[in-house]
């Protein structure tokens, strides 16, 4: 009988998503982590698989009037209005920190027209600190009467194709949850050139202050995120991942490692922690540690082995 000690089981947490290489499958959800620097004193950002930066459009945007955030049962409403410094402001502010921390940066982009989306993508594409782009297609298309880019398959095909033509960076499309059939939109995004999908964005929602008899948010309605959204998002990830060949980043209501593992079981290749960052900035790191512990316990060598058959 050999006295040689058995080497501890060490899983490989790294993933490759359409050309984006991450040392582990955990990133942050757009709009919940700033540009990364805002959280640097609360969390070791270098441990993340990637940072997903808040939404950037062509020009600076002031966002909606206050109040624009409200806590609700099992979640949060927000109507920030995509406040941001625009492309030029972002390129002045963000790259030095991203270069220093050495973590891949996924930059969320949005626009009011197809042309704006493509121009933002083009302007960001030559910055070495940017590793990938994520398209927020839940924005109103001003040339189509204000309808969301993500609610019309033909418009979605056009805008994804325009951005694909404008950049060589890995491209992820963040789909809206409130569509009749997520698989239709997943397939359209894939066919138009997306390298991956982010599922899902917030659900349109509203809360009322019954004493004042008025909406809680100045914008009246906002996006619902947090634990209340989680089962909806898991279902959408399950459906979309079965319909396409490109990877899916699952997001929506991740509070504990088990929530993230549920997405990975449902077919996600990676996950993004969002609203929980406001409550406990250490959540993404707890999720990384929890995924590793789960893989050790189940003797799973790669993250892809977590997925269950459809």
C-alpha positions as CSV (number, residue, x, y, z in Angstrom):
1,X,0.0,0.0,0.0
2,X,1.5,3.3,-1.1
3,X,2.1,6.1,1.5
4,X,2.0,8.7,-1.2
5,X,-0.7,11.3,-0.3
6,X,-3.5,11.7,-2.8
7,X,-3.4,15.1,-4.4
8,X,-6.5,17.2,-3.6
9,X,-9.1,17.5,-6.3
10,X,-8.8,20.9,-8.0
11,X,-11.5,21.8,-10.5
12,X,-10.8,24.1,-13.5
13,X,-13.1,27.2,-13.0
14,X,-12.0,28.9,-16.2
15,X,-14.4,29.4,-19.1
16,X,-14.2,30.8,-22.7
17,X,-17.2,32.6,-23.9
18,X,-17.0,33.3,-27.6
19,X,-13.4,34.5,-27.4
20,X,-13.7,36.0,-23.9
21,X,-11.5,34.1,-21.5
22,X,-12.4,34.2,-17.8
23,X,-10.5,32.5,-15.0
24,X,-13.8,31.8,-13.3
25,X,-17.4,32.0,-14.5
26,X,-18.5,35.0,-12.4
27,X,-18.9,38.6,-13.5
28,X,-21.0,41.5,-12.4
29,X,-24.3,42.6,-13.9
30,X,-24.2,45.9,-15.8
31,X,-25.4,48.9,-13.7
32,X,-24.6,47.3,-10.4
33,X,-20.8,47.6,-10.2
34,X,-20.0,51.0,-11.8
35,X,-16.8,50.7,-13.8
36,X,-15.2,48.4,-11.1
37,X,-13.2,51.1,-9.3
38,X,-16.2,52.1,-7.2
39,X,-16.1,48.7,-5.4
40,X,-12.3,48.4,-5.1
41,X,-12.2,49.2,-1.4
42,X,-14.9,46.7,-0.6
43,X,-13.9,43.7,-2.7
44,X,-10.8,42.2,-4.3
45,X,-11.9,43.0,-7.8
46,X,-8.9,41.0,-9.3
47,X,-10.6,37.7,-8.2
48,X,-13.5,38.2,-10.6
49,X,-13.8,36.4,-13.8
50,X,-14.7,39.7,-15.5
51,X,-16.1,43.1,-14.7
52,X,-19.2,44.2,-16.6
53,X,-19.3,48.0,-16.7
54,X,-22.4,50.1,-16.6
55,X,-24.1,51.1,-19.8
56,X,-22.3,53.5,-22.2
57,X,-24.0,55.5,-25.0
58,X,-22.6,58.0,-27.5
59,X,-23.1,61.1,-25.4
60,X,-23.3,61.7,-21.6
61,X,-26.7,61.0,-20.1
62,X,-28.1,62.5,-16.9
63,X,-30.6,59.7,-16.4
64,X,-34.1,60.0,-14.8
65,X,-35.3,62.3,-12.0
66,X,-35.2,61.2,-8.4
67,X,-36.5,59.0,-6.7
68,X,-35.3,56.3,-9.1
69,X,-34.5,53.4,-6.8
70,X,-37.0,51.6,-4.5
71,X,-36.7,48.5,-2.4
72,X,-39.7,46.1,-2.9
73,X,-40.4,42.7,-1.4
74,X,-37.8,40.2,-2.6
75,X,-36.1,42.7,-4.9
76,X,-35.5,46.3,-6.1
77,X,-37.0,48.6,-8.6
78,X,-34.8,51.0,-10.5
79,X,-35.4,53.7,-13.1
80,X,-31.9,55.1,-13.3
81,X,-32.3,56.0,-16.9
82,X,-28.9,54.7,-18.0
83,X,-27.0,57.6,-16.5
84,X,-23.4,57.7,-17.7
85,X,-20.5,59.8,-19.0
86,X,-20.8,58.8,-22.6
87,X,-18.0,57.1,-24.7
88,X,-15.5,59.9,-24.3
89,X,-16.0,60.2,-20.5
90,X,-15.8,56.5,-20.1
91,X,-12.5,56.3,-22.1
92,X,-11.1,59.0,-19.8
93,X,-12.2,57.5,-16.6
94,X,-12.2,53.7,-16.8
95,X,-9.1,52.3,-18.6
96,X,-6.5,53.1,-16.0
97,X,-8.2,51.1,-13.3
98,X,-9.1,48.3,-15.7
99,X,-5.5,48.1,-16.8
100,X,-4.3,48.0,-13.2
101,X,-6.7,45.4,-11.9
102,X,-6.1,43.1,-14.9
103,X,-9.6,41.6,-15.1
104,X,-11.4,41.3,-18.5
105,X,-13.8,44.1,-18.9
106,X,-17.2,43.7,-20.7
107,X,-18.6,47.1,-21.5
108,X,-22.4,47.3,-21.8
109,X,-23.5,49.6,-24.6
110,X,-26.8,51.2,-25.7
111,X,-28.2,53.7,-28.2
112,X,-31.3,55.4,-29.4
113,X,-30.8,54.4,-33.0
114,X,-29.0,51.6,-34.8
115,X,-26.4,54.0,-36.0
116,X,-25.6,55.1,-32.4
117,X,-25.2,51.5,-31.3
118,X,-22.7,50.8,-34.1
119,X,-20.8,54.0,-33.5
120,X,-20.4,53.3,-29.7
121,X,-19.1,49.8,-30.6
122,X,-16.6,51.2,-33.1
123,X,-15.3,53.9,-30.7
124,X,-14.7,51.3,-27.9
125,X,-13.2,48.6,-30.1
126,X,-9.6,49.8,-30.2
127,X,-9.2,50.1,-26.4
128,X,-7.0,47.3,-25.2
129,X,-8.6,47.3,-21.7
130,X,-11.9,46.3,-23.2
131,X,-12.3,42.6,-23.7
132,X,-16.0,42.3,-24.9
133,X,-19.2,44.3,-25.5
134,X,-22.6,43.6,-24.1
135,X,-25.6,45.1,-26.0
136,X,-28.6,46.4,-23.9
137,X,-31.4,46.0,-26.4
138,X,-34.2,47.0,-24.0
139,X,-33.8,50.6,-25.1
140,X,-36.4,52.5,-27.1
141,X,-35.7,52.9,-30.8
142,X,-36.5,56.5,-31.5
143,X,-36.8,55.8,-35.3
144,X,-39.4,53.2,-34.7
145,X,-41.8,55.1,-32.5
146,X,-40.1,54.2,-29.3
147,X,-40.5,50.5,-29.4
148,X,-37.7,48.5,-27.7
149,X,-35.0,47.1,-30.0
150,X,-35.3,43.8,-28.1
151,X,-39.0,43.3,-28.7
152,X,-39.0,43.1,-32.5
153,X,-37.0,40.3,-34.0
154,X,-36.4,42.2,-37.3
155,X,-35.2,45.3,-35.5
156,X,-33.0,43.1,-33.2
157,X,-31.5,41.4,-36.2
158,X,-30.7,44.8,-37.7
159,X,-29.1,46.3,-34.6
160,X,-27.0,43.2,-33.7
161,X,-25.8,43.0,-37.3
162,X,-24.8,46.6,-37.3
163,X,-22.8,46.3,-34.1
164,X,-21.2,43.0,-35.3
165,X,-20.0,44.8,-38.4
166,X,-18.5,47.6,-36.3
167,X,-16.4,45.5,-33.9
168,X,-14.2,42.4,-33.7
169,X,-14.6,42.2,-30.0
170,X,-16.7,39.3,-28.5
171,X,-20.3,40.5,-28.6
172,X,-23.0,39.5,-26.1
173,X,-26.7,40.5,-26.4
174,X,-28.6,41.2,-23.2
175,X,-32.1,40.0,-24.0
176,X,-35.3,41.3,-22.5
177,X,-37.3,38.8,-20.3
178,X,-40.8,40.1,-21.3
179,X,-41.1,38.6,-24.8
180,X,-43.5,35.9,-26.0
181,X,-40.8,33.4,-26.8
182,X,-37.1,33.9,-25.7
183,X,-35.9,31.3,-28.1
184,X,-37.0,33.4,-31.1
185,X,-34.9,36.3,-30.0
186,X,-32.0,34.1,-28.9
187,X,-31.8,32.5,-32.4
188,X,-32.1,35.9,-34.1
189,X,-29.2,37.4,-32.1
190,X,-27.1,34.3,-32.8
191,X,-27.8,34.4,-36.5
192,X,-27.0,38.2,-36.6
193,X,-23.5,37.6,-35.2
194,X,-23.7,37.5,-31.4
195,X,-21.0,35.5,-29.7
196,X,-23.1,35.0,-26.6
197,X,-26.3,36.1,-24.8
198,X,-26.9,37.7,-21.4
199,X,-30.2,36.6,-19.8
200,X,-31.9,38.4,-18.5
201,X,-32.5,42.1,-18.2
202,X,-35.0,43.4,-15.6
203,X,-38.7,43.0,-15.7
204,X,-40.9,46.1,-16.2
205,X,-42.6,46.8,-12.8
206,X,-44.2,49.5,-10.6
207,X,-44.8,50.2,-6.9
208,X,-47.3,52.7,-5.4
209,X,-47.0,54.7,-2.2
210,X,-50.5,54.1,-0.9
211,X,-50.4,56.9,1.7
212,X,-49.5,59.6,-0.8
213,X,-51.4,57.7,-3.6
214,X,-48.7,58.2,-6.1
215,X,-46.0,56.0,-7.8
216,X,-42.9,55.4,-5.7
217,X,-40.6,56.1,-8.7
218,X,-40.5,59.5,-10.4
219,X,-40.5,57.7,-13.7
220,X,-43.6,55.7,-12.6
221,X,-42.2,52.4,-13.7
222,X,-38.8,50.8,-13.5
223,X,-37.0,47.5,-13.8
224,X,-37.5,44.7,-11.2
225,X,-34.3,42.9,-10.2
226,X,-33.3,40.7,-7.2
227,X,-34.5,37.4,-5.9
228,X,-38.1,37.8,-7.2
229,X,-36.7,37.6,-10.7
230,X,-34.6,34.5,-10.2
231,X,-37.0,31.7,-11.1
232,X,-38.1,33.6,-14.2
233,X,-34.5,34.1,-15.4
234,X,-33.6,30.4,-14.7
235,X,-36.5,29.4,-17.0
236,X,-35.3,31.8,-19.7
237,X,-31.7,30.5,-19.5
238,X,-32.9,26.9,-19.8
239,X,-35.0,27.7,-22.9
240,X,-32.4,29.9,-24.6
241,X,-29.4,27.7,-24.0
242,X,-31.2,24.7,-25.6
243,X,-32.1,26.8,-28.7
244,X,-28.6,28.2,-29.6
245,X,-25.0,27.1,-29.8
246,X,-23.5,30.3,-28.4
247,X,-22.9,30.6,-24.6
248,X,-25.3,32.2,-22.1
249,X,-24.4,34.4,-19.1
250,X,-27.2,33.8,-16.6
251,X,-28.3,36.6,-14.3
252,X,-31.2,37.6,-12.1
253,X,-31.5,37.3,-8.3
254,X,-28.2,35.7,-7.5
255,X,-27.8,36.1,-3.7
256,X,-26.1,32.8,-2.7
257,X,-23.8,30.4,-4.6
258,X,-26.7,28.0,-5.0
259,X,-28.5,30.6,-7.1
260,X,-25.5,30.8,-9.5
261,X,-25.2,27.0,-9.6
262,X,-28.8,26.8,-10.6
263,X,-28.1,28.9,-13.6
264,X,-25.1,26.7,-14.5
265,X,-27.3,23.6,-14.2
266,X,-29.9,25.2,-16.5
267,X,-27.3,25.7,-19.2
268,X,-25.5,29.0,-18.5
269,X,-21.8,29.0,-19.2
270,X,-21.2,31.9,-16.7
271,X,-23.2,34.0,-14.3
272,X,-23.5,37.7,-13.3
273,X,-24.2,39.0,-9.8
274,X,-26.3,42.2,-9.8
275,X,-28.6,43.6,-7.1
276,X,-26.8,41.6,-4.4
277,X,-23.8,43.9,-4.9
278,X,-25.7,46.7,-3.2
279,X,-26.4,44.6,-0.2
280,X,-23.2,42.7,0.2
281,X,-20.3,43.6,-2.1
282,X,-18.6,40.3,-1.2
283,X,-21.3,38.3,-2.9
284,X,-19.4,37.7,-6.2
285,X,-16.5,36.3,-4.3
286,X,-18.7,34.0,-2.1
287,X,-20.3,32.8,-5.4
288,X,-16.9,31.9,-6.9
289,X,-15.9,30.0,-3.7
290,X,-19.3,28.3,-3.6
291,X,-19.1,27.1,-7.2
292,X,-15.6,25.7,-6.6
293,X,-16.8,23.9,-3.4
294,X,-19.7,22.5,-5.3
295,X,-17.4,21.2,-8.1
296,X,-15.1,19.6,-5.6
297,X,-18.0,18.0,-3.7
298,X,-19.4,16.5,-7.0
299,X,-16.0,15.8,-8.5
300,X,-16.7,18.0,-11.6
301,X,-13.5,19.1,-13.4
302,X,-14.9,21.8,-15.6
303,X,-17.7,24.3,-15.3
304,X,-19.5,22.9,-18.3
305,X,-20.0,19.6,-16.5
306,X,-22.4,21.3,-14.1
307,X,-25.1,21.6,-16.8
308,X,-27.8,19.1,-16.8
309,X,-29.2,17.5,-20.0
310,X,-32.1,19.3,-21.6
